[in-house]
Amino acid sequence: MSRSDRDVVVTGVGIVTSLGVGKAPHLALLTSEERPQAVLETEKFKPYPIHPMPEIDWSAQIPKRGDQRQMENWQRLGVFAAGLALDDAGLKDDAELCGTMDMIVAAGGGERDIAVDSMIVDESLKRNDREVMLNEKLKTELRPTLFLAQLSNLMAGNISIVHKVTGSSRTFMGEEAAGISAIETAFARISAGQSTHTLVGGAFVAERADIILLVEGIRAHLTGDWQPLWSREDSAGGGMVMGSVGAFLVLESREHAQARGAHIYAIIDAIEGDRGSRDEGRLEKRLARMAAMAGEGVSDLVVFSGSSGLHDLAAREKAFLEGAFPKAALRGYGGVAGHGMEAQFPLGLALAALAVDAGAAVPVFNVEGEKAMSGAAQQALVTTVGYTRGEGMALLRANA
C-alpha cells in the first residue's frame, strides 16, 4: 500500500491500567517472554474482582492541586492519560499546536452519591409507591453540584483547561461504542483533510459500586476467584471483570507528523464500527464485513481482542476470529487489564501501536485459547465487542 500525506498515523500514546502508568509497563507486557500476571483487587468489592488503578502521582500531569480537587477520579484519569499522550507526541509544551488540536473523548457519567442511592434502595423495600418516593428523594437529597460533576463533557473541559487543547471538542457517550465512534471519527476527519492532529481517547474507573451494580444488574460480572479471559465458567457469574483504564492517542496526518519530525508508531489503515441485533448470526455477519479490511492470508497478524469476557459473546468472537484468521495470534487484552468500557477500544489501539512499532512477539496473555507468535508483529487487528451492543475493528501496520 503506497504512502499518502493523509495516512492516519499514531504519534502519541498515553496509557494507564492496573499494570502501571505510561508506556514502559505496557511495552514490557508486549515484549516479555513470560505470560503477564494480572493485578487484581479481590476484597473491596467481594465477590466481584476488579483490576484497580495503579499508584498515580497526579501532579505529574495535573500540577495544580485546585484542578485535581475539583475532578472526580474518572476525570483525573482521563486528563492524566491525555497528558501522557501529549508528552509522548512532543506536543505538551507547544502552545500553537495544542491550540489548534482537535479533541474527541469517550466518557460515561460521573460518580454517584452512593449514600443517596443506598437510601433510595432501602426505602423502596418499605413502600409500594416507589415512583412517588423516588421523586421525593430527587427533590430533597440530590445536590445540583453533584449533577454538574457527573456531566460527561467535563473530561474534555478539564483537558482543555489543564493541557490547553483548545481546537474543536466532541464527547461521545455509549459505553464501548463511544470509544469506537471517537476513534472512527478522528480517523475519518484526518483522512478527509478536515483535521491535521487530534487527541482522542477515554477513561473508565472500575472501582465504583454503582458501576458494579450496573453490570451485575444483568448478571454479567465474574464472581469469586479470577479466571483467564477465555476460560471463565458459567458457574462463576457472567464473566466480566472491570478494569480501570485511561487510554489516549495523538493521531495525525502523515504530512503533519513528518513536517514536525514526529515519531510514527503505526499507520491506521482502516477502522469501522457498527451495531445491531446479534441474533441468528447477525453479529458474525457484521464482524465478517469489518474483518474484510485485513484481507486474506495474513501470517504476521496479531489480533488484540477487547472481549468483555461475557461468556456467550467471548465464545462467539473467539470462534469467529479463529475461523477468519487461522494464522493469526489472538491476544485478549481484557484478560490482563480488565474491561475498560469507553476506554476499551482506545486501549486496544494503543497496545497495537506499541506492538507493531516494537516488532514485538507478543506473549500469550491467557494460557488457554491463545497460541505463541511465530515472529514479530507487522500488522495488528483490534476488536471490541460491546457487552450489550456495539462492535468495532481497526487495522494497524508498522511504519515501514
C-alpha positions, 0 to 999 in steps of 0.5 A, spaced: 500 500 500 503 506 497 504 512 502 499 518 502 500 525 506 493 523 509 495 516 512 492 516 519 498 515 523 499 514 531 504 519 534 502 519 541 500 514 546 498 515 553 496 509 557 494 507 564 491 500 567 492 496 573 499 494 570 502 501 571 502 508 568 505 510 561 508 506 556 514 502 559 509 497 563 505 496 557 511 495 552 514 490 557 507 486 557 508 486 549 515 484 549 516 479 555 517 472 554 513 470 560 505 470 560 503 477 564 500 476 571 494 480 572 493 485 578 487 484 581 483 487 587 479 481 590 476 484 597 473 491 596 468 489 592 467 481 594 465 477 590 466 481 584 474 482 582 476 488 579 483 490 576 484 497 580 488 503 578 495 503 579 499 508 584 498 515 580 502 521 582 497 526 579 501 532 579 505 529 574 500 531 569 495 535 573 500 540 577 495 544 580 492 541 586 485 546 585 484 542 578 485 535 581 480 537 587 475 539 583 475 532 578 472 526 580 477 520 579 474 518 572 476 525 570 483 525 573 484 519 569 482 521 563 486 528 563 492 524 566 492 519 560 491 525 555 497 528 558 501 522 557 499 522 550 501 529 549 508 528 552 509 522 548 507 526 541 512 532 543 506 536 543 505 538 551 509 544 551 507 547 544 502 552 545 500 553 537 499 546 536 495 544 542 491 550 540 489 548 534 488 540 536 482 537 535 479 533 541 474 527 541 473 523 548 469 517 550 466 518 557 460 515 561 457 519 567 460 521 573 460 518 580 454 517 584 452 519 591 452 512 593 449 514 600 443 517 596 442 511 592 443 506 598 437 510 601 433 510 595 434 502 595 432 501 602 426 505 602 423 502 596 423 495 600 418 499 605 413 502 600 409 500 594 409 507 591 416 507 589 415 512 583 412 517 588 418 516 593 423 516 588 421 523 586 421 525 593 428 523 594 430 527 587 427 533 590 430 533 597 437 529 597 440 530 590 445 536 590 445 540 583 453 540 584 453 533 584 449 533 577 454 538 574 460 533 576 457 527 573 456 531 566 460 527 561 463 533 557 467 535 563 473 530 561 474 534 555 473 541 559 478 539 564 483 537 558 482 543 555 483 547 561 489 543 564 493 541 557 490 547 553 487 543 547 483 548 545 481 546 537 474 543 536 471 538 542 466 532 541 464 527 547 461 521 545 457 517 550 455 509 549 459 505 553 464 501 548 461 504 542 463 511 544 470 509 544 469 506 537 465 512 534 471 517 537 476 513 534 472 512 527 471 519 527 478 522 528 480 517 523 475 519 518 476 527 519 484 526 518 483 522 512 478 527 509 483 533 510 478 536 515 483 535 521 491 535 521 492 532 529 487 530 534 487 527 541 482 522 542 481 517 547 477 515 554 477 513 561 473 508 565 474 507 573 472 500 575 472 501 582 465 504 583 459 500 586 454 503 582 458 501 576 458 494 579 451 494 580 450 496 573 453 490 570 451 485 575 444 488 574 444 483 568 448 478 571 454 479 567 460 480 572 465 474 574 464 472 581 469 469 586 476 467 584 479 470 577 479 466 571 483 467 564 479 471 559 477 465 555 476 460 560 471 463 565 465 458 567 458 459 567 458 457 574 462 463 576 457 469 574 457 472 567 464 473 566 466 480 566 471 483 570 472 491 570 478 494 569 480 501 570 483 504 564 485 511 561 487 510 554 489 516 549 492 517 542 495 523 538 493 521 531 495 525 525 496 526 518 502 523 515 504 530 512 503 533 519 507 528 523 513 528 518 513 536 517 514 536 525 519 530 525 514 526 529 515 519 531 510 514 527 508 508 531 503 505 526 499 507 520 491 506 521 489 503 515 482 502 516 477 502 522 469 501 522 464 500 527 457 498 527 451 495 531 445 491 531 441 485 533 446 479 534 441 474 533 441 468 528 448 470 526 447 477 525 453 479 529 458 474 525 455 477 519 457 484 521 464 482 524 465 478 517 464 485 513 469 489 518 474 483 518 474 484 510 479 490 511 485 485 513 484 481 507 486 474 506 492 470 508 495 474 513 501 470 517 504 476 521 497 478 524 496 479 531 489 480 533 488 484 540 481 482 542 477 487 547 472 481 549 468 483 555 469 476 557 461 475 557 461 468 556 456 467 550 459 473 546 467 471 548 465 464 545 462 467 539 468 472 537 473 467 539 470 462 534 469 467 529 476 470 529 479 463 529 475 461 523 477 468 519 484 468 521 487 461 522 494 464 522 493 469 526 495 470 534 489 472 538 491 476 544 485 478 549 487 484 552 481 484 557 484 478 560 490 482 563 487 489 564 480 488 565 474 491 561 475 498 560 468 500 557 469 507 553 476 506 554 476 499 551 477 500 544 482 506 545 486 501 549 486 496 544 489 501 539 494 503 543 497 496 545 497 495 537 501 501 536 506 499 541 506 492 538 507 493 531 512 499 532 516 494 537 516 488 532 514 485 538 512 477 539 507 478 543 506 473 549 500 469 550 496 473 555 491 467 557 494 460 557 488 457 554 485 459 547 491 463 545 497 460 541 505 463 541 507 468 535 511 465 530 515 472 529 514 479 530 508 483 529 507 487 522 500 488 522 495 488 528 487 487 528 483 490 534 476 488 536 471 490 541 465 487 542 460 491 546 457 487 552 450 489 550 451 492 543 456 495 539 462 492 535 468 495 532 475 493 528 481 497 526 487 495 522 494 497 524 501 496 520 508 498 522 511 504 519 515 501 514 
